[in-house]
Structure formats: structure tokens, C-alpha cells
Amino acid sequence: MNNRKAVARISATSRFLPDQIMTNADLERMVDTSDAWIRERTGIRERRIAPPEMGAVQMGERAANAALEKAGLSPSDVDILIVTTATPDRLLPSTACEVQSAIGASRCFAYDLQAACTGFLYALSCAEGHIAARQAETVLVVATEKMSVITNWEDRASCVLFGDGAGAVVVQPSLNGEGVLSSHHSSNGDLASLLQRPAGGGRLPLNEERLRNQEHMLQMSGPEIFKAAVKSMAKAGSKVMKDAGMCADDVDIMVPHQANIRIIESTARYARIPMDRVFVNLQHYGNISSATIPVGLDEAIEEGRIGPGSVVLMTAFGAGLTWGATIMRW
Ligand SMILES: CC(C)(COP(=O)(O)OP(=O)(O)OC[C@H]1O[C@@H](n2cnc3c(N)ncnc32)[C@H](O)[C@@H]1OP(=O)(O)O)[C@@H](O)C(=O)NCCC(=O)NCCS
């Protein structure tokens, strides 16, 4: 076992998923695909789609309020609010400031963290750092994504993968050694073009032609991303287990980023964690980017798969490229 003392724990989790369900059969009517192909190649059966009037702020607000309620806290208890999103309602100001206002957390400072699907794990490390530096007693981390607005619904290779939703966690100082035992994160901007939205920013501002060509929507090199995801999540997962003085047998449950069942199975195989100790919910929601892990944690707790003392391994991967892993004792 490692000698490192955990400084920060997750004291509450929550999730918000919009009601509307888009099934694979719905997608069959939109692009040249089939339910069988999507299920076999990705494991996804359906995903949630937020209504037009609901954006990242409103979904984040719902998840944030639910997490605070579960922790028995009020918005004024929040010292720092970190929001992870790749789909802000507006480009300025930050989504975090808008969520802060929506939940009335007037005492905190709030900021956005953009690391695509790895955002939640990066934010958890930031929260841990704020607590270790005694800048905060209560950090609220909100991951909120309206992927449906950046999805190119004419691109069958990517539009079948994503969905909308939000998750939130409250991070507070460890009490009895529970909390984050080890984290390891990386990024490689050399591979930025593998998963990107090329237009709409400063370099390629939107114009009629770029809009027509959907250059402001998500573009992805699926097979390259697939290979990089397995390799990096598996490596990061193995590293944090080793750094924590643990092995695969010590892990009660792995909650990986939910992008593709084949990515999850390969990562688990490499990390030597059997699938009955891996949490999977992507059949219901698809890839909700940074929200997949907090949503997964919340459901795993509800299902009794995570409880006090559980050793939980989380791994994520996303655009950037970014990736990382965190192991914690619940
Ligand atoms: C996108 C992904 C599902 C594609 O699966 P794949 O098995 O790699 O499939 P390929 O891209 O090799 O394509 C195989 C064939 O299926 C076709 N295909 C792609 N999408 C399809 C769809 N939705 N329905 C039917 N056929 C499809 C391709 O056109 C290709 O046809 P071809 O052989 O005639 O050229 C897979 O690569 C993947 O999940 N990558 C990671 C993406 C990801 O997770 N991104 C987010 C990271 S956080």
C-alpha cells in the first residue's frame, strides 16, 4: 500500500440526463447506418438529447443543485466552482460563472476547464490541489455537455456516438484516509487535429462557406482515436495503480470514460480488470464527454457498486489529445 495520505474525497455525486431519448432506430432514419452496426461497433443503443431551450448551464445547474443537496450543503458553502464543458452556452463569459449565478453560489470563485472528455479527471485534480493548498474546503465540480449541438448529424461515423447530460461532485477534505490516492494526467497537442471543431474560433471565424461545410462541428478520425484511447487509458490506469501501491485485484470497480464498449473492454483487458468489475452505462447515454465519469459514479453508488471503502479506478481520454487516470478510496 502507498504511504500517500489522501487529502481530498468526493462527498457527494449527482447526475442530470434530459428526458428525450434518441434511439439507434431514430438514427437509421437520419443517416446510412443500422442499429446492428452501432450496437456491434460501439455498444450504444440510445442517447439523451436536451431540448433546444436547455443548454450546458441549465443541465449543469440541475446536477450542481442535486449534488449540494446530497452533501447537505447550501450554495453559499461552495468555495470554488469548476465547470468542465466542450459545449458552452456562450463563448464569453465562462459557463462556470453562469452556473454560479444559476445556483446562487455567490461566495465562490468559478472557472471553466476545457480538456474535452478528460475534463472531469483534470478538474478533480484541480479540486484536490485547491484543498491541499487550503484555498478551499468545498469545491463543486460540474461536468455538463450538450454534445448534440456540436454533432454533425450528416456524419454517420461520429453522430451515432454522442449524447447530452451532466454530472456533478462535491470535493472536500479527506476525513479518515478516504479520497484520491493517485492521479496521472497527460496531453499531446501534436494530435489535436484527430478530434476537433476547426472553425468558429479565432483562427477560422465563421462565414457562410464554413457554416455550409459544417466546419464548426465535430470532426473525428475514429480509428486513430480508438487506438490512442486504449493505449493511453490503459497506461494511465496501470500507472496510478502502481503509484498507489496497488494492483488490479485491489480495484473494486473501474469507472472508465464511456466512448465505445470495445475501447472499454480493451482498456480493462490491458489493465487486467475483469469486465464484471467495470462500470458500463454507454448503452443508455452514449458518450457525454466530460460528464460520463461523474454520471457513472453516481449510478454505480445508487446500484450499490461503490460504497465506503471501495477502491475506484477512473480513466478518461479525449480531444487535445488529453488523457488521465485517478484512483481513489471511497
Ligand atoms: C468511430 C468508430 C465507432 C468506427 O468504428 P470502426 O470499427 O473503427 O469503423 P471504421 O471507421 O474502420 O469503419 C468501418 C466501416 O464502417 C463504416 N461506418 C462508419 N460509421 C458507420 C455507421 N454509423 N454505420 C454504418 N457504417 C459505418 C465506415 O464507413 C467503414 O466502411 P468501409 O469499410 O466501407 O469504408 C470507432 O473507430 C471509434 O469508436 N473510435 C473512437 C471514437 C471516439 O471514441 N471518439 C471520442 C473520443 S473521447
The ligand as a MOL file (V3000), in Angstrom:
LIG
                    3D

  0  0  0     0  0            999 V3000
M  V30 BEGIN CTAB
M  V30 COUNTS 48 50 0 0 0
M  V30 BEGIN ATOM
M  V30 1 C -15.9840 5.6190 -34.8560 0
M  V30 2 C -15.8780 4.1450 -34.6500 0
M  V30 3 C -17.1090 3.6220 -33.9370 0
M  V30 4 C -15.7820 3.4650 -36.0170 0
M  V30 5 O -15.6970 2.0790 -35.8420 0
M  V30 6 P -14.6350 1.2410 -36.6740 0
M  V30 7 O -14.8800 -0.1610 -36.3830 0
M  V30 8 O -13.2820 1.8190 -36.3530 0
M  V30 9 O -15.0650 1.5440 -38.1210 0
M  V30 10 P -14.2350 2.2100 -39.3110 0
M  V30 11 O -14.1000 3.6630 -39.0600 0
M  V30 12 O -12.9960 1.3860 -39.5290 0
M  V30 13 O -15.2520 1.9570 -40.4740 0
M  V30 14 C -15.6140 0.6540 -40.8970 0
M  V30 15 C -16.7160 0.7940 -41.9050 0
M  V30 16 O -17.9200 1.1780 -41.2260 0
M  V30 17 C -18.4620 2.3220 -41.8360 0
M  V30 18 N -19.1790 3.1130 -40.8500 0
M  V30 19 C -18.7180 4.1190 -40.0810 0
M  V30 20 N -19.7080 4.5780 -39.3180 0
M  V30 21 C -20.7960 3.8540 -39.5870 0
M  V30 22 C -22.1230 3.8590 -39.1160 0
M  V30 23 N -22.5430 4.7240 -38.1610 0
M  V30 24 N -22.9740 2.9640 -39.6120 0
M  V30 25 C -22.6070 2.0850 -40.5410 0
M  V30 26 N -21.3630 2.0280 -41.0420 0
M  V30 27 C -20.4750 2.9040 -40.5730 0
M  V30 28 C -17.2920 3.0330 -42.4360 0
M  V30 29 O -17.6780 3.8980 -43.4750 0
M  V30 30 C -16.4450 1.8810 -42.9380 0
M  V30 31 O -16.9720 1.4490 -44.1500 0
M  V30 32 P -15.9940 0.9370 -45.3160 0
M  V30 33 O -15.2620 -0.2460 -44.7420 0
M  V30 34 O -16.9310 0.6110 -46.4070 0
M  V30 35 O -15.0700 2.0960 -45.6060 0
M  V30 36 C -14.6060 3.7680 -33.8330 0
M  V30 37 O -13.4520 3.9970 -34.6030 0
M  V30 38 C -14.4970 4.5570 -32.5740 0
M  V30 39 O -15.3040 4.4120 -31.6620 0
M  V30 40 N -13.4500 5.4100 -32.4560 0
M  V30 41 C -13.2700 6.2400 -31.3110 0
M  V30 42 C -14.1660 7.4300 -31.3960 0
M  V30 43 C -14.3050 8.1200 -30.0790 0
M  V30 44 O -14.4540 7.4880 -29.0800 0
M  V30 45 N -14.2870 9.4620 -30.0630 0
M  V30 46 C -14.4400 10.2230 -28.9080 0
M  V30 47 C -13.2200 10.1100 -28.0450 0
M  V30 48 S -13.4820 10.7820 -26.4850 0
M  V30 END ATOM
M  V30 BEGIN BOND
M  V30 1 1 1 2
M  V30 2 1 2 3
M  V30 3 1 2 4
M  V30 4 1 2 36
M  V30 5 1 4 5
M  V30 6 1 5 6
M  V30 7 2 6 7
M  V30 8 1 6 8
M  V30 9 1 6 9
M  V30 10 1 9 10
M  V30 11 2 10 11
M  V30 12 1 10 12
M  V30 13 1 10 13
M  V30 14 1 13 14
M  V30 15 1 14 15
M  V30 16 1 15 16
M  V30 17 1 15 30
M  V30 18 1 16 17
M  V30 19 1 17 18
M  V30 20 1 17 28
M  V30 21 1 18 19
M  V30 22 1 18 27
M  V30 23 2 19 20
M  V30 24 1 20 21
M  V30 25 1 21 22
M  V30 26 2 21 27
M  V30 27 1 22 23
M  V30 28 2 22 24
M  V30 29 1 24 25
M  V30 30 2 25 26
M  V30 31 1 26 27
M  V30 32 1 28 29
M  V30 33 1 28 30
M  V30 34 1 30 31
M  V30 35 1 31 32
M  V30 36 2 32 33
M  V30 37 1 32 34
M  V30 38 1 32 35
M  V30 39 1 36 37
M  V30 40 1 36 38
M  V30 41 2 38 39
M  V30 42 1 38 40
M  V30 43 1 40 41
M  V30 44 1 41 42
M  V30 45 1 42 43
M  V30 46 2 43 44
M  V30 47 1 43 45
M  V30 48 1 45 46
M  V30 49 1 46 47
M  V30 50 1 47 48
M  V30 END BOND
M  V30 END CTAB
M  END
